[in-house]
């Protein structure tokens, strides 16, 4: 699955390939770690 990470008001938001919100994180590194955990599950 493809994801989009966008910056929004001091944090990042992760969206799926349809543009739907999945979760937010403090920074891009944290978001990518969370995505790795989701994909490994």
C-alpha positions in Angstrom: 0.0 0.0 0.0 1.2 3.5 -0.8 1.1 6.3 1.8 1.4 10.0 1.8 3.1 12.0 4.6 2.2 15.6 4.8 3.2 18.4 7.2 0.3 20.0 9.1 0.7 22.6 11.8 3.8 21.3 13.6 3.2 17.6 13.1 2.8 15.2 10.2 -0.3 13.4 8.9 -0.2 10.0 7.2 -2.8 9.4 4.5 -3.6 6.2 2.5 -3.5 6.1 -1.3 -7.1 7.3 -1.4 -6.2 10.4 0.6 -7.9 9.2 3.8 -6.4 10.1 7.1 -4.7 7.2 9.0 -2.8 8.8 11.9 -0.6 11.7 12.9 2.9 11.7 14.3 5.3 14.3 15.8 7.7 14.0 12.9 8.4 12.1 9.7 10.7 9.6 11.3 8.1 8.7 13.9 5.5 8.3 11.1 7.8 6.0 9.1 8.5 3.8 12.1 4.7 3.5 12.7 4.2 2.6 9.0 6.8 -0.1 9.2 5.1 -1.5 12.3 1.7 -1.5 10.5 3.1 -3.2 7.4 4.8 -5.9 9.5 1.6 -6.8 11.3 
